[in-house]
Amino acid sequence: MEYKVKLPVFEGPLDLLLHLIKEQKLDIYDIPISEITRHYLEYLDLMTTLNLDIAGDYMVMAAELARIKSKMLLPVEEAGEEEEEGGGQDPRAELVEKLLEYKKYKEAALELRSMETKQGEIFTRKSDNPEYEDEGGEFLEVTIFDLLNAFKRVLKSVSYKAEYEITVETMSVTDKMSCITSILDRISLMDFESLFSDSATKMEIVTTFLALLELIRLGVVRIQQLRSASTIKIYKV
């Protein structure tokens, strides 16, 4: 697949690590490196599958996690010698410090954003779709990570069909973008899962998801979520 999407919502590897720590309910002061590395690499694989334009910083962090993991796995004797050379510091200490600093910065940025009145953001907390507001409840900001999690669920639900189906005609990302906007012209609001046919192949699912990301980036559609429900809603701006 040659179509490549670059989104400004990817804020870097620290943002991804913070998301994983929150998602997996991990202690930021005592990060299980093997577990966080596994989840981190799974996300990189997913980004590669989607042909997303991954910054080099993500690969640098992957190497850093591997380095920390190798130090954590050293025999006690060797680990003790390395700790003496490094002043007895936990191999994770520098990473934890960076994460805490970034977390503080991000929380401050979110606080400032919540004070803004501008409604032109790609991902917004307040709906300007009357039909959606009728559902009631508090709105959550939908992040790229929420979308990727939803996408992973869709992939799992149809993955067993991918090897047995032959696609006679493959639609491009541009074609899928037109399909999505045409649907939203008719029904105004749709669930994320309804974008994907039960009989879709993996390639069709990936193409559809890339089309949605591009429509979001261009500000053609918006996505929102109710606190009381996990379903992501899509509507045309």
TAGI-V819250 format. One record per residue. N is the residue number from 1. PHI is phi in whole degrees, 0 to 359 (none if undefined). Layout:
[[N | PHI] [N | PHI]]
//
This chain:
[[1 | none] [2 | 267] [3 | 292] [4 | 237] [5 | 251] [6 | 240] [7 | 248] [8 | 288] [9 | 284] [10 | 281] [11 | 266] [12 | 121] [13 | 297] [14 | 294] [15 | 297] [16 | 296] [17 | 297] [18 | 298] [19 | 299] [20 | 295] [21 | 298] [22 | 291] [23 | 297] [24 | 270] [25 | 55] [26 | 263] [27 | 275] [28 | 296] [29 | 274] [30 | 218] [31 | 289] [32 | 286] [33 | 300] [34 | 300] [35 | 292] [36 | 293] [37 | 294] [38 | 299] [39 | 295] [40 | 298] [41 | 293] [42 | 298] [43 | 294] [44 | 297] [45 | 297] [46 | 295] [47 | 298] [48 | 293] [49 | 302] [50 | 278] [51 | 61] [52 | 286] [53 | 280] [54 | 273] [55 | 291] [56 | 299] [57 | 301] [58 | 295] [59 | 289] [60 | 298] [61 | 294] [62 | 300] [63 | 294] [64 | 294] [65 | 297] [66 | 296] [67 | 295] [68 | 296] [69 | 300] [70 | 296] [71 | 293] [72 | 292] [73 | 269] [74 | 297] [75 | 304] [76 | 306] [77 | 297] [78 | 293] [79 | 297] [80 | 296] [81 | 296] [82 | 293] [83 | 294] [84 | 295] [85 | 294] [86 | 263] [87 | 78] [88 | 74] [89 | 278] [90 | 299] [91 | 303] [92 | 271] [93 | 304] [94 | 296] [95 | 295] [96 | 300] [97 | 299] [98 | 296] [99 | 295] [100 | 295] [101 | 294] [102 | 293] [103 | 300] [104 | 298] [105 | 297] [106 | 293] [107 | 297] [108 | 294] [109 | 294] [110 | 294] [111 | 296] [112 | 295] [113 | 296] [114 | 293] [115 | 272] [116 | 283] [117 | 255] [118 | 296] [119 | 249] [120 | 266] [121 | 282] [122 | 294] [123 | 251] [124 | 234] [125 | 265] [126 | 247] [127 | 278] [128 | 250] [129 | 254] [130 | 304] [131 | 297] [132 | 287] [133 | 297] [134 | 295] [135 | 286] [136 | 74] [137 | 98] [138 | 266] [139 | 273] [140 | 251] [141 | 287] [142 | 263] [143 | 262] [144 | 298] [145 | 289] [146 | 300] [147 | 295] [148 | 295] [149 | 296] [150 | 297] [151 | 296] [152 | 299] [153 | 296] [154 | 296] [155 | 302] [156 | 295] [157 | 289] [158 | 235] [159 | 299] [160 | 290] [161 | 272] [162 | 299] [163 | 281] [164 | 253] [165 | 257] [166 | 248] [167 | 272] [168 | 283] [169 | 227] [170 | 257] [171 | 275] [172 | 278] [173 | 300] [174 | 298] [175 | 298] [176 | 295] [177 | 300] [178 | 295] [179 | 298] [180 | 297] [181 | 294] [182 | 295] [183 | 297] [184 | 290] [185 | 293] [186 | 271] [187 | 247] [188 | 67] [189 | 214] [190 | 212] [191 | 281] [192 | 304] [193 | 297] [194 | 288] [195 | 292] [196 | 249] [197 | 288] [198 | 297] [199 | 260] [200 | 290] [201 | 276] [202 | 299] [203 | 298] [204 | 294] [205 | 295] [206 | 298] [207 | 298] [208 | 296] [209 | 295] [210 | 298] [211 | 297] [212 | 296] [213 | 301] [214 | 292] [215 | 295] [216 | 293] [217 | 300] [218 | 280] [219 | 78] [220 | 279] [221 | 233] [222 | 233] [223 | 233] [224 | 215] [225 | 212] [226 | 270] [227 | 300] [228 | 280] [229 | 215] [230 | 269] [231 | 293] [232 | 271] [233 | 258] [234 | 237] [235 | 213] [236 | 276] [237 | 286]]
//
